[in-house]
Amino acid sequence: MSLGDERDASGGYGGSGQTRTRLPESSGDVYGGARRGGRSSSRSLVTVVGVVALLIAAIAFANRGGDGSASAGGDENQPKSAATAASGARPVQGKNGGIPAGFAHDQQGAESAAANYAVALGSADMFNKLKRDAILQTIITPSRVSEFETTLDQAYTTAFNKNVGLNDDGSTPAGYTFVSRTSPIGTKITESTANDATVEVWCSGLLGLAGENSTNPVTNSWFTITMKLEWTDGDWKIVTHSQKDGPAPVPGDDRASSADEMAKAVEEYGGFTYAR
């Protein structure tokens, strides 16, 4: 997650200039107040028709015969995303301190390392000094570990902990569940040589306190992390790390879960190891 970032939900829809007002519900649950109104039958019909049209188009595209006259990649002037299908190569050979390690010495290995490192850097363990230092020792290139530790010690302050709803020492208040998770959506290599790679990782993140009277409910954000990696000691390690907001999709009509539902989900659903 971004350190200290605070994002406001937009009330606009697709730049149309239209807004709608929602009245708070009386459930008393800080999560329950984000419920959306019921959809009309006409809107449901439009949605169904739209989905059917997309399915027909997808089937037609998949069954389209190739006559060799068009390039398989489409418009050569458009950027192409990397394949996400399994390559058959094993990108991760083991783990170090619970974090995947032993990535392949190629672009696929660099992307896999960056995705896994994004998960580690966005975890709740980063709010604990001892666990944070262990993470940095694992994923940062040795010559930069001390610099990262100093920088993050200055970021994870008492004020920052209180800002996200934690106790001064970074521990979780009794009766609450602290949530800090980063989920990579995709990766992209922007520069690479034999022993260096710059990887962008597009992510979605969760941050907040799940609890009945939480004033810092769990919220979702979208951001892109850029990592410069180098091949050192037989693995990819981070040299520099930066982050920017977005790209973010238009919020959907999902009903916000209750505090209990959110806490239960976090406790029951573990995180993933990401690999390409």
C-alpha positions, 0 to 999 in steps of 0.5 A: 500500500502507499504510505499514508495515502488517502483517497476519496471515492468519486461521485461521478460516473464516466465523466458524464457530469451526472451524480446521484445522492445516497441516503445513509442506512440505519444499520449502524454498521460503518461498512453498511452505509455504502449500500447501493440502491436497487437496479431497475428492471430496464437497467437489468435488461440492458446489462443482460443484453450487453453481456450476451453481446460481449459473449457473442463477439468473443465467440465469433473472435475465437472462431474466426479463421485466419487467412494469413493476411493479418498480423497475429498481433493486430495493430503493430502500433499498439502496445502488446501485453505479455502472455499470462498463460503458463509457460512451462518454466518454473519461475520460483525455486523456493522461499526465503523467510516466507517470500518466494525466492530463486526466480529465473534469470530472465524477464519472466523471472524478473516480473514474477519477482516484482509481483511477489515483492509487491505483495510483501511490501504491501503486507501487514508485516510491514507495520512491525519493525522486526518483520519489516526489516526481515522483509527488506533483508530478503528482497532488497539488494544488499547494498541498499538495505540500510537505506531502505530501513532508514527511509521506512523507519521514518515513514512508519511513525507513531502518527502514521500508525494512528492514521490507519487506526493502529496503536502507537507501536503498530499493533492492532487494537483489541477487537479489530482486524487490521487489513493490509494487502496488495494484489498484483493485477499485471506486470510489464517490463519497461527496460531490461538487460542481462542483469537488470530489469525495470518492472511495473506492477499494476496493483489493487490494495486493501487497507484499514481496520475491520471492526464494528466501531472502526473509524478507519474501515477497510478501503480499496485503492489502485496503484502502480509500483515501479521496481528496478531490479538487479541480478545479485547472489543468484536472484532478483533484488530491488534496487529502487522502488516508487509508486503512483496512483492508478489506473483505477476502474470505475467503482461498481455497484457492489454492496459494502460488506459488514465489519464482521464479514470483512474480518472473517474474509481476511482471517479465512482467505490467505494470500497468494504466491504470484508467478508467471 
